[in-house]
Amino acid sequence: MEIMMRAAGDGGKISGSGRVVTAGFGYGFATLENPSWSLHDILLATGGRLAAGKAHAGFRCISTDSRTVKPGDIFLALAGENYDGMAFVDDAVKNGAAGIIVNEPQPDLSLPVVVVSDTLAALGDLAAYRRANRRDLKVLAVTGSSGKTTVKDMAAAILAKRGRVIKTRKNFNNLVGLPLSLLPVSYCHDFAVLEMGMNAPGEIARLTEIADPDIACINNIHPAHLAGLGSINGVASAKGELFAHSRTSTILVVNIDDPMVRRLARNSKSKMISFGRRRGAAVRATHIHNDGVLGSSFTLHIANEKIRLRLGALGEHNILNSLAAAAMAWAAGADIVQIAARLTKFTPAKDRLQFMELANGLRLVNDSYNANPASMRAAMTAVQRLGKGEQCIAVLGDMLELGKFSTEAHAQIGEAAASQGFSYLLAVGDYAKTMAAAARKAGMKKDRAMAFTVKEDAAACLQKLLAAGLLTAGDLLLLKGSRGMKMEKIIGML
């Protein structure tokens, strides 16, 4: 079965290599002769009512994208800020939908019509129903202010040695994406590794209700999404919903280095596994060595065992990400040898501290996937540690969703660029002048801290610096900014 999402503009299919299956919103095994969903199941899961059609119907899959509906599917009409699935019901029927799930009756249709009060809630209820009928499936969930996609990918890679894994595709981690990641689960899957994101209170509580995780990890708490959450305490409270709403039998994976995460786990009656650099962590790293562009080497400790490994992901913060993944996988039954072997082979996802050498001789670290103040500082530290006398240039875009903290946060990043020894700062976006001014105030030369409204002008400036010989082969360039800034486009401009 294939499950599509019009809102995301991506109707992807199940994909992946080896035994890790990405939830490209497919189910793969249902057919018209062997439907994945009965109408009875759908009514039971959603609490909806049958407004038209025959009650004995069955459906190949649940689809939320009218463009890719196939014969035998049931179309669920989602509504969002910029779209309304109800407007695509006719398209879905023309493409072969065998039924629809809507929030208002459709009197002109003879096929099964299920009416629910809220189609988004119905999507989550359907995913929860699927999960509830797979109690033997081990579900792992991770949230945090940064690194959760990397942790999810690492944990999935480790567990692929133990069974068939399905994981969240990219970062489809919200109230639409997580249900669409669970719906493809079949009886061949042993593990589901899910990422949980949020922009407002209550969202992770709902995601936890849907996924009902056996293992739950809060990777860290940093200033992010402050526009919707108000403060770092608001962030902690929202992320803490994962622990607070999990079963008491759920194993909590706790970052012992983060005082806010420790506080969130303090009163829980659940079993806990700690990870971090601190002595006493059940999963920890010692004897860390920076191996430059090859990553880092360290000794991994799990309980009373230890093993030496090299992690190819750049940045010391990725060591902590690997510890979180190791702790989750260990809780799910992986041993230290399996964990080390898979971490050694791990390759970060696209646009996450990806190292490359450009034709013009510059060495570039592309960390453009997303940004908040903590991840921005971590990326700058990682780039500085790669340098061996070469110049380091920070090309930084706005950090979004920081609300009233935006000006202060961007000023602190500009100051950090100067204090960490970056030779140039090219800031892009609405807060570019704030970043550049703070860098100059912190000691960066006036002509080396520059502000640009658009990426094209920043790229043109880099070309001029190269042409003038002010940048040379071997110099290090960091690209980073929030997802909405799309800083990776500068690579093509160079």
C-alpha positions as CSV (number, residue, x, y, z in Angstrom):
1,M,0.0,0.0,0.0
2,E,1.2,3.5,-0.7
3,I,0.2,6.4,1.5
4,M,0.7,9.8,0.0
5,M,0.6,13.3,1.5
6,R,-0.4,16.2,-0.7
7,A,0.7,18.8,1.9
8,A,4.3,17.6,1.7
9,G,4.3,17.6,-2.0
10,D,6.0,14.2,-1.9
11,G,4.2,11.0,-2.6
12,G,7.3,8.8,-2.0
13,K,7.3,5.1,-1.8
14,I,9.0,2.6,0.6
15,S,12.7,2.9,0.0
16,G,15.9,2.1,1.6
17,S,18.8,-0.4,1.5
18,G,19.5,-3.5,3.3
19,R,16.9,-4.2,6.0
20,V,16.1,-0.6,6.9
21,V,12.9,0.6,5.3
22,T,12.1,4.3,5.1
23,A,8.5,5.2,5.6
24,G,8.0,6.8,2.2
25,F,4.4,6.2,3.1
26,G,4.1,2.8,1.5
27,Y,2.8,-0.5,2.8
28,G,4.0,-2.8,0.0
29,F,2.0,-5.9,0.8
30,A,-1.7,-5.0,0.5
31,T,-3.6,-5.7,-2.8
32,L,-7.1,-5.4,-4.0
33,E,-7.6,-9.1,-3.4
34,N,-6.0,-8.8,0.1
35,P,-6.9,-5.4,1.4
36,S,-5.0,-3.8,4.2
37,W,-8.0,-2.0,5.8
38,S,-11.6,-3.1,6.2
39,L,-14.2,-0.4,6.5
40,H,-15.0,-1.9,9.9
41,D,-11.4,-1.2,11.0
42,I,-11.6,2.4,9.8
43,L,-14.9,3.1,11.6
44,L,-13.5,1.4,14.7
45,A,-10.3,3.4,14.6
46,T,-11.7,6.8,13.9
47,G,-15.1,6.6,15.6
48,G,-16.5,7.9,12.3
49,R,-19.9,7.1,10.8
50,L,-20.7,5.6,7.4
51,A,-22.7,8.2,5.5
52,A,-22.8,6.3,2.2
53,G,-21.7,3.1,0.5
54,K,-21.5,-0.6,1.6
55,A,-20.3,-1.6,5.0
56,H,-18.3,-4.7,3.9
57,A,-15.9,-2.7,1.7
58,G,-12.1,-3.2,2.0
59,F,-9.3,-0.9,1.0
60,R,-5.7,-1.3,-0.3
61,C,-4.3,1.7,1.5
62,I,-5.0,5.1,3.1
63,S,-4.0,8.0,0.9
64,T,-3.8,11.7,1.6
65,D,-2.7,12.7,-1.9
66,S,-5.4,12.8,-4.5
67,R,-2.7,12.9,-7.3
68,T,-1.4,9.5,-6.5
69,V,-4.5,7.6,-5.4
70,K,-4.7,4.2,-6.9
71,P,-7.7,1.9,-7.4
72,G,-8.7,0.4,-4.1
73,D,-7.4,3.2,-1.9
74,I,-9.4,5.2,0.5
75,F,-8.7,8.9,0.4
76,L,-8.4,10.9,3.6
77,A,-9.1,14.7,3.0
78,L,-6.6,16.5,5.2
79,A,-6.9,20.3,5.7
80,G,-4.1,22.7,6.4
81,E,-3.2,26.4,6.4
82,N,-2.7,26.6,2.7
83,Y,-4.8,23.7,1.3
84,D,-8.1,21.8,1.9
85,G,-8.3,18.1,1.1
86,M,-12.0,18.5,0.5
87,A,-11.3,20.3,-2.7
88,F,-9.5,17.2,-4.1
89,V,-12.2,14.6,-3.3
90,D,-13.4,14.6,-7.0
91,D,-9.8,14.2,-8.2
92,A,-9.3,11.3,-5.8
93,V,-12.5,9.5,-7.0
94,K,-11.5,10.0,-10.7
95,N,-8.1,8.4,-9.9
96,G,-9.8,5.3,-8.5
97,A,-10.4,5.9,-4.8
98,A,-12.7,3.2,-3.5
99,G,-13.8,5.3,-0.5
100,I,-13.2,8.7,1.2
101,I,-12.8,10.0,4.8
102,V,-14.1,13.5,5.1
103,N,-15.3,15.9,7.8
104,E,-18.6,16.6,6.0
105,P,-21.0,14.4,4.1
106,Q,-20.7,14.0,0.3
107,P,-24.3,13.3,-0.8
108,D,-23.5,12.7,-4.5
109,L,-21.1,9.8,-3.9
110,S,-22.2,6.1,-3.9
111,L,-18.8,4.8,-2.7
112,P,-18.2,4.4,1.0
113,V,-18.0,7.8,2.7
114,V,-16.7,7.9,6.3
115,V,-17.5,11.2,8.1
116,V,-15.3,12.2,11.0
117,S,-15.2,15.4,13.0
118,D,-11.5,16.1,12.4
119,T,-9.5,14.4,9.5
120,L,-6.1,15.2,11.1
121,A,-7.2,13.5,14.3
122,A,-8.6,10.6,12.3
123,L,-5.2,10.1,10.6
124,G,-3.5,9.9,14.0
125,D,-6.2,7.5,15.2
126,L,-5.7,5.2,12.2
127,A,-1.9,5.1,12.9
128,A,-2.5,4.4,16.6
129,Y,-4.9,1.6,15.6
130,R,-2.2,0.1,13.3
131,R,0.4,0.3,16.1
132,A,-2.0,-1.2,18.7
133,N,-2.5,-4.2,16.5
134,R,1.3,-4.8,16.3
135,R,2.1,-5.1,20.0
136,D,5.1,-7.3,19.1
137,L,6.6,-4.4,17.1
138,K,9.3,-2.6,19.1
139,V,8.7,1.2,18.8
140,L,11.6,3.6,19.5
141,A,10.9,7.4,19.6
142,V,13.3,10.3,19.9
143,T,12.8,14.0,20.3
144,G,15.1,16.9,21.2
145,S,16.0,20.4,20.1
146,S,18.7,19.2,17.8
147,G,20.2,15.9,16.5
148,K,17.0,13.9,16.6
149,T,17.1,13.0,12.9
150,T,20.7,11.9,13.2
151,V,19.9,9.8,16.3
152,K,16.9,8.3,14.5
153,D,19.0,7.3,11.5
154,M,21.8,5.9,13.7
155,A,19.5,3.8,15.8
156,A,17.8,2.5,12.7
157,A,21.1,1.5,11.1
158,I,22.2,-0.3,14.3
159,L,18.9,-2.3,14.6
160,A,19.0,-3.3,11.0
161,K,21.5,-6.0,12.1
162,R,18.8,-7.5,14.4
163,G,15.7,-7.4,12.2
164,R,13.6,-5.4,9.7
165,V,13.4,-1.7,10.5
166,I,11.0,1.0,9.4
167,K,12.0,4.6,10.2
168,T,10.7,8.1,9.8
169,R,11.4,9.3,6.3
170,K,13.6,12.5,6.3
171,N,12.2,14.4,9.2
172,F,8.4,13.8,8.7
173,N,8.0,14.1,12.5
174,N,4.8,16.1,13.0
175,L,1.1,15.3,13.5
176,V,0.9,14.4,9.8
177,G,4.3,12.9,9.2
178,L,4.5,10.6,12.2
179,P,1.2,8.8,11.5
180,L,2.2,8.4,7.9
181,S,5.4,6.8,9.1
182,L,3.5,4.3,11.2
183,L,0.7,3.4,8.8
184,P,3.2,1.4,6.5
185,V,4.0,-1.0,9.3
186,S,3.4,-4.6,8.3
187,Y,3.9,-7.9,10.1
188,C,7.4,-8.3,8.6
189,H,8.7,-5.3,10.6
190,D,10.5,-5.9,13.9
191,F,11.4,-2.2,14.8
192,A,10.0,1.2,14.1
193,V,12.3,4.1,14.8
194,L,10.3,7.4,14.9
195,E,11.3,11.0,15.2
196,M,9.0,13.5,17.1
197,G,9.0,17.2,16.4
198,M,6.8,20.0,17.5
199,N,6.1,23.7,17.3
200,A,3.6,24.1,20.2
201,P,2.6,22.5,23.5
202,G,0.6,19.3,23.3
203,E,1.9,18.1,20.0
204,I,4.4,15.6,21.4
205,A,1.8,14.3,23.9
206,R,-0.4,13.5,20.9
207,L,2.5,11.9,19.0
208,T,3.3,9.8,22.0
209,E,-0.3,8.7,22.3
210,I,-0.2,7.6,18.6
211,A,3.2,5.8,18.7
212,D,3.0,4.3,22.2
213,P,6.8,3.9,22.3
214,D,8.6,1.0,24.1
215,I,11.8,3.1,24.2
216,A,11.7,6.9,24.4
217,C,14.7,9.3,24.2
218,I,14.9,13.1,24.8
219,N,18.3,13.9,23.2
220,N,18.7,17.5,24.5
221,I,16.9,20.7,25.4
222,H,18.1,23.9,23.6
223,P,16.5,27.2,22.7
224,A,14.4,26.4,19.6
225,H,10.8,27.1,18.5
226,L,10.7,29.9,21.1
227,A,8.2,31.8,19.1
228,G,5.6,29.2,19.9
229,L,6.9,28.0,23.3
230,G,8.0,31.3,24.9
231,S,11.1,30.2,26.8
232,I,13.6,27.4,27.3
233,N,11.3,26.1,30.1
234,G,8.5,26.0,27.6
235,V,10.7,24.0,25.3
236,A,11.6,21.6,28.1
237,S,7.9,21.2,29.0
238,A,6.9,20.4,25.4
239,K,9.8,17.9,24.9
240,G,9.1,16.4,28.3
241,E,5.7,15.3,27.1
242,L,7.4,12.3,25.6
243,F,8.4,11.0,29.0
244,A,5.3,12.2,30.8
245,H,2.9,10.5,28.4
246,S,4.8,7.2,27.8
247,R,3.8,4.0,29.6
248,T,5.5,3.2,32.9
249,S,6.9,0.1,31.1
250,T,8.5,2.3,28.5
251,I,12.3,2.5,28.8
252,L,13.4,6.2,29.1
253,V,16.8,7.1,27.4
254,V,18.1,10.1,29.3
255,N,20.9,12.5,28.4
256,I,22.7,12.7,31.7
257,D,24.8,15.7,30.5
258,D,21.7,17.9,30.0
259,P,20.3,19.1,33.3
260,M,16.9,19.8,31.9
261,V,16.5,16.3,30.5
262,R,17.6,14.9,33.8
263,R,15.0,17.0,35.5
264,L,12.3,15.7,33.1
265,A,13.1,12.1,34.0
266,R,13.6,12.7,37.8
267,N,10.1,11.6,39.0
268,S,9.4,8.9,36.5
269,K,8.8,5.4,37.7
270,S,10.0,3.9,34.4
271,K,13.3,2.1,33.8
272,M,16.0,4.5,32.6
273,I,19.2,4.2,30.6
274,S,21.5,7.2,30.8
275,F,24.0,8.4,28.2
276,G,26.5,11.1,28.0
277,R,30.1,12.1,28.8
278,R,29.6,12.2,32.6
279,R,30.9,9.4,34.7
280,G,28.1,7.2,35.8
281,A,26.3,7.2,32.4
282,A,25.3,3.7,31.4
283,V,26.4,4.5,27.8
284,R,29.3,7.0,27.5
285,A,32.4,8.0,25.5
286,T,35.9,8.4,26.7
287,H,39.4,9.0,25.1
288,I,37.9,11.1,22.3
289,H,40.3,12.0,19.5
290,N,39.6,14.4,16.6
291,D,40.4,12.7,13.3
292,G,39.8,15.8,11.1
293,V,37.6,15.2,8.1
294,L,37.5,11.5,9.0
295,G,35.4,12.3,12.1
296,S,36.3,11.3,15.6
297,S,37.6,8.2,17.4
298,F,36.5,7.3,20.9
299,T,36.0,4.4,23.4
300,L,32.3,3.4,23.7
301,H,31.3,2.1,27.1
302,I,28.0,0.3,27.6
303,A,27.5,-1.0,31.2
304,N,30.7,-3.0,31.9
305,E,31.8,-3.4,28.3
306,K,33.9,-1.1,26.1
307,I,35.1,-1.0,22.5
308,R,37.1,1.5,20.3
309,L,35.5,2.9,17.2
310,R,35.7,5.7,14.7
311,L,32.6,7.8,13.9
312,G,32.6,9.3,10.5
313,A,30.1,12.1,11.3
314,L,31.9,15.4,11.9
315,G,31.6,17.3,15.2
316,E,31.9,16.3,18.8
317,H,28.1,16.8,19.2
318,N,27.6,13.8,16.9
319,I,29.4,11.7,19.5
320,L,26.6,12.5,21.9
321,N,24.1,11.7,19.1
322,S,25.8,8.4,18.6
323,L,25.6,7.7,22.4
324,A,21.8,8.4,22.3
325,A,21.4,6.0,19.4
326,A,23.6,3.4,21.1
327,A,21.5,3.6,24.3
328,M,18.2,3.3,22.4
329,A,19.6,0.3,20.4
330,W,21.0,-1.4,23.5
331,A,17.5,-1.0,25.2
332,A,16.1,-2.7,22.1
333,G,18.5,-5.7,22.4
334,A,21.6,-4.8,20.3
335,D,25.0,-5.6,21.8
336,I,28.1,-3.4,21.9
337,V,29.8,-5.2,19.0
338,Q,26.7,-4.7,16.7
339,I,26.4,-1.1,17.9
340,A,30.1,-0.2,17.2
341,A,30.1,-1.9,13.8
342,R,27.1,0.0,12.5
343,L,28.2,3.4,14.0
344,T,31.6,3.0,12.3
345,K,29.8,2.6,8.9
346,F,27.3,5.4,9.5
347,T,27.0,8.2,7.0
348,P,25.1,11.4,8.0
349,A,22.0,12.4,6.0
350,K,22.2,15.0,3.3
351,D,23.1,18.6,4.3
352,R,24.2,17.6,7.8
353,L,27.9,18.5,8.3
354,Q,28.7,17.1,4.9
355,F,32.3,17.7,3.9
356,M,33.2,18.4,0.3
357,E,35.9,20.0,-1.8
358,L,34.8,22.5,-4.4
359,A,36.4,22.9,-7.8
360,N,37.6,26.3,-6.8
361,G,39.7,24.7,-4.0
362,L,37.6,25.7,-1.1
363,R,36.7,23.0,1.4
364,L,33.1,23.2,2.4
365,V,31.1,21.9,5.3
366,N,27.4,21.9,4.4
367,D,25.2,21.9,7.5
368,S,22.4,23.8,5.9
369,Y,19.6,21.4,6.9
370,N,18.4,23.5,9.9
371,A,19.6,25.7,12.7
372,N,19.0,26.9,16.2
373,P,21.5,28.7,18.5
374,A,23.0,25.4,19.9
375,S,23.4,23.6,16.6
376,M,24.9,26.8,15.1
377,R,27.6,26.9,17.7
378,A,28.2,23.2,17.4
379,A,28.7,23.5,13.7
380,M,31.1,26.4,14.1
381,T,33.1,24.4,16.6
382,A,33.3,21.4,14.3
383,V,34.6,23.5,11.4
384,Q,37.2,25.3,13.6
385,R,38.5,21.9,14.7
386,L,39.0,20.9,11.0
387,G,41.2,23.9,10.3
388,K,45.0,23.5,10.4
389,G,46.1,27.1,9.8
390,E,43.6,27.7,7.0
391,Q,41.0,30.5,7.1
392,C,37.5,29.6,8.3
393,I,34.6,31.4,6.7
394,A,31.1,31.3,8.2
395,V,28.2,31.8,5.8
396,L,25.2,31.9,8.1
397,G,21.5,32.3,7.5
398,D,18.8,33.4,9.8
399,M,17.6,31.1,12.6
400,L,13.8,31.1,12.4
401,E,11.0,30.6,15.0
402,L,12.9,32.3,17.9
403,G,10.3,35.0,18.5
404,K,11.2,37.8,20.9
405,F,14.7,36.1,21.4
406,S,15.7,36.5,17.7
407,T,17.7,39.7,18.0
408,E,19.7,38.5,21.0
409,A,20.2,35.0,19.6
410,H,21.6,36.3,16.3
411,A,23.8,38.8,18.1
412,Q,25.3,36.0,20.2
413,I,26.1,33.9,17.1
414,G,27.8,36.9,15.5
415,E,29.9,37.3,18.6
416,A,30.7,33.6,18.7
417,A,31.9,33.8,15.0
418,A,34.4,36.4,16.1
419,S,35.5,34.8,19.4
420,Q,35.9,31.4,17.7
421,G,38.4,32.9,15.3
422,F,36.5,32.9,12.0
423,S,38.3,35.0,9.4
424,Y,35.0,36.1,7.7
425,L,31.3,36.2,8.5
426,L,28.9,36.5,5.7
427,A,25.4,36.7,7.3
428,V,22.3,36.4,5.2
429,G,18.7,37.3,6.0
430,D,16.6,39.6,8.1
431,Y,19.0,39.4,11.1
432,A,22.2,39.6,9.0
433,K,23.0,43.1,10.1
434,T,22.5,42.0,13.8
435,M,25.0,39.1,13.4
436,A,27.6,41.2,11.5
437,A,27.4,44.1,13.9
438,A,27.9,41.8,16.9
439,A,30.9,40.1,15.2
440,R,32.5,43.5,14.6
441,K,31.9,44.6,18.2
442,A,33.5,41.3,19.3
443,G,36.7,42.1,17.4
444,M,36.2,40.9,13.8
445,K,37.5,43.5,11.3
446,K,34.7,45.7,9.8
447,D,35.3,44.6,6.2
448,R,35.2,40.9,7.2
449,A,31.8,40.9,8.9
450,M,29.3,41.4,6.1
451,A,25.5,41.4,5.9
452,F,23.4,40.4,2.9
453,T,19.7,40.3,2.3
454,V,19.8,37.5,-0.3
455,K,22.0,34.4,-0.8
456,E,23.0,35.5,-4.3
457,D,24.9,38.5,-3.0
458,A,26.7,36.4,-0.4
459,A,27.8,34.0,-3.1
460,A,29.0,36.9,-5.3
461,C,31.0,38.2,-2.4
462,L,32.7,34.8,-2.0
463,Q,33.6,34.8,-5.7
464,K,35.1,38.3,-5.4
465,L,37.2,37.2,-2.4
466,L,38.5,34.2,-4.3
467,A,39.3,36.3,-7.4
468,A,41.2,38.8,-5.2
469,G,43.2,36.0,-3.6
470,L,41.8,36.7,-0.1
471,L,40.4,33.2,-0.1
472,T,42.6,30.4,-1.3
473,A,42.5,26.6,-1.9
474,G,42.2,24.8,1.4
475,D,40.2,27.5,3.3
476,L,37.1,26.1,5.1
477,L,33.6,27.4,4.4
478,L,30.6,26.6,6.7
479,L,27.1,26.9,5.3
480,K,24.3,26.9,7.9
481,G,20.9,28.4,8.5
482,S,17.3,27.4,9.2
483,R,15.5,25.2,6.7
484,G,13.5,28.1,5.4
485,M,16.7,29.9,4.4
486,K,17.8,27.1,2.0
487,M,21.5,28.0,2.4
488,E,22.6,24.9,0.4
489,K,21.7,26.8,-2.8
490,I,24.9,28.8,-2.4
491,I,26.8,25.6,-3.3
492,G,25.4,25.7,-6.8
493,M,26.2,29.4,-7.1
494,L,29.9,28.7,-6.3
